[in-house]
Amino acid sequence: MAAPLPLAPDSADPTFTELLAARPALSMHAHDGLLMDEVPLARIAAEFGTPTWVYSAGTLRRRYRALKAALDAAGLDASIHYATKANDNQAVLRVLRAEGAGADIVSAGELRATMAAGIPAGVTVFSGVGKTPGEIRFALEAGIFQINAESAEEIEVISAIAAGLGLRAPVSLRVNPDVDARTHAKITTGRAENKFGIAFEDAHALYARMAALPGIRPIGIATHIGSQITDGMSAYRAAYARLAEMVRGLRAHGLPVERVDCGGGLGIPYRDEIAPTPEALAGAIKATLGGLGVPVMLEPGRWLVGPAGVLLSAVVLQKQGAARRFLVLDAAMNDLVRPAMYEAWHGILPVSPLAHVAPLSPADVVGPVCESGDTFAKGRVLPAMAPGDLVAFLDAGAYGAVMSSTYNARPLAAEVLVDGARAALVRVRQTHEDLLAHQRLPEWFTP
Ligand code: LLP
């Protein structure tokens, strides 16, 4: 496993200018400060408060088109099924749908969300190790495009439910190719020890079993080896080569394979990683699966939405500790959990233009939650900041808002969509009343 990205100070941290140069949605205006597309983030903070997630519709479109263009240029018959878990905001889903995206979902809740956003179940794939019978029935009744089965046990359940509905469920087998995607341990999925998928050795027999079941139409194989893959194409190539070998083996035994699902996982540069390009991924798919004459599916999440979002937060106060300077923000680990959970590094840019010419010194950037783990960055080189000054956490569009909690009774933050010069609320900030609204006291409760 590659070392996790460090929270610790490192002179190799990119400068503000470098961070901005690599992020086309963001720019610095001499008077208005940091802009997302044409909208000053300061204006968004003034209008909608902080902390607030801000997404760029233009970036979502640009990235979807770049991925599609890379797949087309490689001559692949490929469909893109956006991994809803990365960001399930309705506005985000609708922007991607308008570009032609299908969906990858892992729960009935995500299926409801994608259908509500106008993504038909007929272009949606259902993944996940623990689909409940109720979720399977819901997906089948909705006309799901594909279910990726993750175990022998699940296949029997799917068949029984589908047969009861008078259907044959379109099922792909999620194969665990046992390759090391060399990403963070908590987000690698394609190793033999992970809970995901079916062991390569068992897959052939299980596929034959599916063909014999009354409620299943075997349609192909699927894999997903991990997330935030930045270590070149070798893991992808190894996994896809194994899939290709399996497709040939299945066909040799007269078992039909209609399509292959290549999963997601394409990484993005948060700090200074050299992330592989969509062209490289398309090339790896072409080289391994291209000769089989099967359509391929992709399930990208982070690559599409990560760079399209920031988390906008205000400084509560700057505190001089015994050994270090702390910037205490109004955002916390309950909003953006990735640094606490994966030691993830997110760029932090001051919003004010003045901050970009001010002297810099290291600070620990923290939230107000009562845990030391509520630390976004250690020794990050930033200017002195006053209460109310704004910062933007970069690349927060994926696995940001969706992973938020209300820990410390902190309401879920608002979400805003920017499109060109326009900005609008796309998720209302939770209130304290919302937090209390679902609690109940028993009738018999007499304190
Ligand atoms: N397909 C399947 C079956 C998945 O499990 C995932 C992500 C994806 C597609 C999308 O992967 P992506 O293209 O976004 O890498 N919360 C973690 C990431 C967890 C990813 C889980 N599965 C993080 O914040 O880094």
Boltz pocket constraint, residues with backbone or C-beta under 6 A from the ligand:
constraints:
  - pocket:
      binder: B
      contacts: [[A, 83], [A, 86], [A, 104], [A, 127], [A, 128], [A, 186], [A, 187], [A, 224], [A, 226], [A, 227], [A, 228], [A, 263], [A, 264], [A, 265], [A, 266], [A, 299], [A, 300], [A, 301], [A, 302], [A, 303], [A, 338], [A, 342], [A, 398], [A, 399]]
      max_distance: 6.0
